[in-house]
Amino acid sequence: MKLRDIDRLLSPIRRRLGALMKRGVWLRREADAGTQLGQVSLLSGETRGRVEKLEQYGFTSAALAGAEAFATAVGGSADHCLVLCVADRRYRLRGLQDGEVAIYDDLGKAVILKRDGTIEIRAPSGVDLLGDLRVHGDIAATGDVADAEGTLADLRDTYNLHTHPEHDGGATGPPTQQA
């Protein structure tokens, strides 16, 4: 059998394999359902709507339009397209060390599991915790600590400046050991 004949025989298989996996661009997310659905424009020139976007258990995201998508045609059928991965190099975190893991968004927020065992939280507008916070260890703050009644600095100022009435009508001086 000649090379030309082998090439001719393998050509349909190559075409079918090429149709199985396609790169594309995520256009938009459609209505929330049990499985996230969206519209994707494939590099082959096709646009597919109501395409399922599979996600890992416990993780979900609402990708922005323009993100890159990697899709597959289940069983080689263009009518049954699944998006396996959506990535967005415009916002991907850079500078991570080997082995570090992060979740992030397009606004600069991130949670990074660092190699030194720390967890770095980047939240330009602050962090809201719902529920109780239990800390087993020390807390160090470079800013002020506050609750609904005031700040730790306010409490410290009150303590450091407080006096007590003396039995003779006068007042004691402030504490000699400042907090």
Phi and psi in degrees as a GROMACS rama.xvg file:
@    title "Ramachandran Plot"
@    xaxis  label "Phi"
@    yaxis  label "Psi"
@TYPE xy
-85.6441  157.706  LYS-2
-56.5901  -39.4501  LEU-3
-61.7672  -38.8191  ARG-4
-69.2439  -40.899  ASP-5
-63.6205  -43.3824  ILE-6
-59.7057  -42.5473  ASP-7
-64.8304  -39.1399  ARG-8
-69.8198  -36.369  LEU-9
-82.8977  -16.7558  LEU-10
-55.4372  -47.4012  SER-11
-63.5843  -34.6205  PRO-12
-66.6358  -42.6694  ILE-13
-59.5066  -43.6756  ARG-14
-62.2475  -44.0816  ARG-15
-66.4615  -40.5633  ARG-16
-64.8848  -39.5272  LEU-17
-64.1859  -29.71  GLY-18
-79.4598  -15.6272  ALA-19
-70.4054  -42.1286  LEU-20
-120.726  129.382  MET-21
-139.62  144.793  LYS-22
-90.8602  156.081  ARG-23
-165.333  -168.652  GLY-24
-125.365  129.086  VAL-25
-72.188  122.03  TRP-26
-93.9298  -46.8493  LEU-27
-168.406  159.058  ARG-28
-93.6915  139.029  ARG-29
-99.0199  -177.652  GLU-30
-47.925  143.422  ALA-31
-62.2417  136.111  ASP-32
-143.343  -177.081  ALA-33
-57.1838  -42.45  GLY-34
-111.127  134.65  THR-35
-64.9571  134.675  GLN-36
-113.728  152.649  LEU-37
-160.537  -177.727  GLY-38
-117.088  136.192  GLN-39
-133.995  139.568  VAL-40
-103.747  114.223  SER-41
-84.9993  149.685  LEU-42
-64.695  -15.2996  LEU-43
-76.5408  0.540048  SER-44
96.4941  -4.30295  GLY-45
-88.4458  146.747  GLU-46
-116.462  128.353  THR-47
-118.659  133.793  ARG-48
-110.125  162.82  GLY-49
53.3693  40.0242  ARG-50
-86.0508  132.49  VAL-51
-71.2903  135.673  GLU-52
-111.285  108.215  LYS-53
-77.3457  144.129  LEU-54
-134.243  151.719  GLU-55
-65.0468  146.223  GLN-56
-56.4935  132.77  TYR-57
86.4045  -4.54625  GLY-58
-129.967  137.713  PHE-59
-148.147  157.691  THR-60
-154.807  154.802  SER-61
-111.311  88.5572  ALA-62
-61.0581  146.933  ALA-63
-80.7837  150.101  LEU-64
-56.6676  139.652  ALA-65
98.8701  -8.48522  GLY-66
-70.1017  158.437  ALA-67
-85.0487  140.71  GLU-68
-123.592  148.451  ALA-69
-122.157  119.209  PHE-70
-121.871  158.587  ALA-71
-132.148  148.121  THR-72
-97.79  110.419  ALA-73
-63.7205  126.185  VAL-74
63.6647  17.0752  GLY-75
80.5455  4.49168  GLY-76
-89.7861  118.922  SER-77
-64.4214  -19.6974  ALA-78
-78.5255  -14.3705  ASP-79
-121.297  81.7698  HIS-80
-100.69  135.495  CYS-81
-122.776  136.564  LEU-82
-91.9144  119.778  VAL-83
-91.2872  -26.2768  LEU-84
-154.771  138.214  CYS-85
-127.114  123.453  VAL-86
-127.129  152.859  ALA-87
-136.235  95.7033  ASP-88
-64.7933  -16.3369  ARG-89
-64.5787  -27.8721  ARG-90
-122.557  -1.04954  TYR-91
-58.3184  136.163  ARG-92
-66.7848  140.417  LEU-93
-119.342  160.917  ARG-94
87.2161  9.4888  GLY-95
-73.6826  148.372  LEU-96
-82.2752  157.24  GLN-97
-52.4186  131.571  ASP-98
91.8738  -11.8041  GLY-99
-77.6297  151.664  GLU-100
-128.294  142.468  VAL-101
-147.731  151.936  ALA-102
-117.555  146.592  ILE-103
-157.14  169.13  TYR-104
-135.883  -174.763  ASP-105
-79.9792  -7.17558  ASP-106
-100.568  7.28063  LEU-107
93.0494  3.00048  GLY-108
-83.2522  144.793  LYS-109
-159.814  152.652  ALA-110
-123.912  121.975  VAL-111
-122.061  124.665  ILE-112
-88.8547  106.245  LEU-113
-84.3897  158.623  LYS-114
-67.0974  -27.0353  ARG-115
-81.2988  4.97422  ASP-116
94.347  -5.52344  GLY-117
-88.8902  162.431  THR-118
-117.656  120.533  ILE-119
-99.288  126.795  GLU-120
-113.482  121.368  ILE-121
-106.465  113.495  ARG-122
-145.163  89.5616  ALA-123
-53.1397  -29.0267  PRO-124
-99.958  4.67925  SER-125
105.576  173.96  GLY-126
-122.148  126.834  VAL-127
-105.727  123.238  ASP-128
-105.586  130.268  LEU-129
-103.25  127.559  LEU-130
102.919  -176.798  GLY-131
-78.0861  148.581  ASP-132
-113.595  122.149  LEU-133
-117.152  126.475  ARG-134
-116.571  127.66  VAL-135
-111.438  86.7995  HIS-136
142.903  -175.074  GLY-137
-78.7029  156.367  ASP-138
-118.784  127.137  ILE-139
-118.913  132.452  ALA-140
-128.836  136.502  ALA-141
-92.2311  -14.8779  THR-142
-111.337  -169.56  GLY-143
-84.3822  152.02  ASP-144
-105.853  132.338  VAL-145
-136.044  155.206  ALA-146
-135.478  -167.928  ASP-147
-64.7742  -20.237  ALA-148
-94.3763  -14.8838  GLU-149
148.544  -165.252  GLY-150
-107.326  162.749  THR-151
-63.7371  -33.9654  LEU-152
-64.5086  -39.8333  ALA-153
-61.3274  -44.908  ASP-154
-61.8115  -42.7778  LEU-155
-63.7179  -43.3734  ARG-156
-61.9617  -42.8941  ASP-157
-61.6397  -46.2079  THR-158
-63.6865  -47.4992  TYR-159
-65.6112  -26.1799  ASN-160
-103.195  -2.11245  LEU-161
-73.8548  152.892  HIS-162
-132.011  168.195  THR-163
-124.856  146.885  HIS-164
-70.3609  140.563  PRO-165
-90.5134  159.172  GLU-166
-65.433  -18.9601  HIS-167
-92.982  7.70751  ASP-168
100.403  -16.785  GLY-169
-82.9654  -168.293  GLY-170
-130.271  150.341  ALA-171
-74.471  164.446  THR-172
-79.4638  171.086  GLY-173
-65.7347  163.24  PRO-174
-57.6907  145.884  PRO-175
-83.9901  -21.3539  THR-176
-101.211  105.124  GLN-177
-77.8858  144.154  GLN-178
